[in-house]
């Protein structure tokens, strides 16, 4: 059986290493995991047609939303969120699922305190949509922060001042900023307004401490990267593929 990951740049990803170790641990030498870098999501149908032994696919940015029109079916959560990060393939029939939401909820829930009632979610892509879905389920008010704000629940980075930071004690980075190899990039906001009551969660896991998290730690905030979330959602992906 063949499994894989699709995205535009996959040098940052630990998924291949993670699943190859899993195959060894489970003594499944007939399984393999491959990185498929796409210049465009339009390459997806050819992947399914060419690799007839594909059983499951993980999806990373920027294709979590773009892949949906190419799928035969969507799971309920993926349809509600509007983003897919796991695809099950049976005889070239593709079904999209979202395990990001499952992974994020399991990873963040033990870290939340009563004062985490308002949140900022940096980004508006598929990962951000999964985060928003979970926050809504947990009863946490949130706004997306985007370089191109559209109103409603989405504000611009220029709107994020020290007062807004003080009012939102949970901040989640759901952008690729800070991800290897662009490790010096980070969201621009007044980090000096952070406090020990703040929780900063970065979906990025490579490097282990991004600039976003380092700046948060510098001002006393609790900081967490996305590695536990990766492991949880990867295990959920495996369960879906094996069902």
TAVENRA-V578887 format. One record per backbone hydrogen bond with DSSP energy under -0.5 kcal/mol. CO is the residue of the C=O (numbers start at 0). NH is the residue of the N-H. E is the energy in kcal/mol with one decimal. If there is no record, write none. Layout:
co/nh/e
CO/NH/E
CO/NH/E
This chain:
co/nh/e
0/31/-1.8
1/54/-3.3
1/55/-1.1
2/33/-1.8
3/57/-3.2
4/35/-3.4
5/59/-2.6
6/37/-2.8
9/12/-1.1
13/17/-2.7
14/18/-2.8
15/19/-2.4
16/20/-1.9
17/21/-1.7
18/22/-2.6
19/23/-1.7
20/24/-2.8
21/25/-2.4
22/27/-3.1
23/26/-1.2
27/30/-2.0
31/2/-2.6
33/4/-2.2
33/35/-0.5
34/36/-0.6
35/6/-1.3
35/37/-0.5
39/42/-1.8
40/43/-2.1
42/46/-1.4
43/47/-1.9
44/48/-2.2
45/49/-2.6
46/50/-2.6
49/51/-1.1
50/53/-1.6
52/1/-2.1
54/88/-2.7
55/3/-1.4
56/86/-3.2
57/5/-2.4
59/62/-1.9
60/7/-1.1
62/66/-1.9
63/83/-2.6
64/67/-1.1
66/69/-1.8
67/70/-1.9
72/95/-2.6
74/78/-2.3
75/79/-2.1
76/80/-2.6
77/81/-2.7
77/82/-1.0
84/58/-2.3
85/96/-3.4
86/56/-2.6
87/94/-2.2
89/92/-2.0
91/93/-0.5
92/89/-2.3
93/71/-1.1
93/72/-1.4
94/87/-2.6
95/74/-3.2
96/84/-2.0
96/85/-1.8
96/98/-0.5
98/102/-2.6
99/103/-3.1
100/104/-2.5
101/105/-2.2
102/106/-2.0
103/107/-2.7
104/108/-2.0
107/110/-1.7
107/111/-0.7
108/111/-1.1
112/115/-1.9
114/116/-1.8
116/140/-2.0
117/169/-1.3
118/142/-1.5
119/121/-0.6
119/171/-2.8
120/122/-0.6
120/144/-2.6
121/173/-2.3
124/128/-2.1
125/129/-1.7
126/130/-2.0
127/131/-2.7
128/132/-2.1
129/133/-1.8
130/134/-2.6
131/135/-2.3
132/136/-1.7
133/137/-2.0
134/139/-2.8
135/138/-1.0
138/140/-0.6
140/118/-2.4
142/120/-2.9
143/154/-2.9
144/122/-2.7
145/148/-0.5
145/156/-0.8
150/153/-2.1
152/143/-2.6
152/154/-0.5
153/150/-1.0
154/145/-2.9
155/158/-1.4
156/159/-1.2
158/160/-1.5
159/189/-0.6
160/164/-2.2
161/165/-2.0
162/166/-1.3
163/167/-1.0
164/167/-0.7
166/168/-0.6
168/198/-2.7
169/119/-2.1
170/200/-2.4
171/121/-3.2
171/173/-0.8
172/202/-2.4
175/178/-2.4
178/181/-1.7
180/182/-1.5
181/177/-0.8
181/184/-1.5
186/188/-0.7
188/190/-1.9
189/192/-1.9
190/193/-2.1
194/197/-1.6
197/221/-2.6
198/170/-2.4
198/200/-0.6
199/223/-2.3
200/172/-2.6
200/202/-0.5
203/225/-1.8
205/179/-2.9
207/209/-0.5
209/213/-2.8
210/214/-2.7
211/215/-1.6
212/216/-2.9
213/217/-2.1
214/218/-1.1
215/218/-0.7
215/220/-2.3
216/219/-1.8
221/199/-3.2
223/201/-2.8
225/229/-2.4
226/230/-2.3
227/231/-2.5
228/232/-2.8
229/233/-2.4
230/234/-2.2
231/235/-1.9
232/236/-2.2
233/237/-2.3
234/238/-2.1
235/239/-2.1
236/240/-2.5
237/241/-1.9
238/242/-0.9
239/242/-0.6
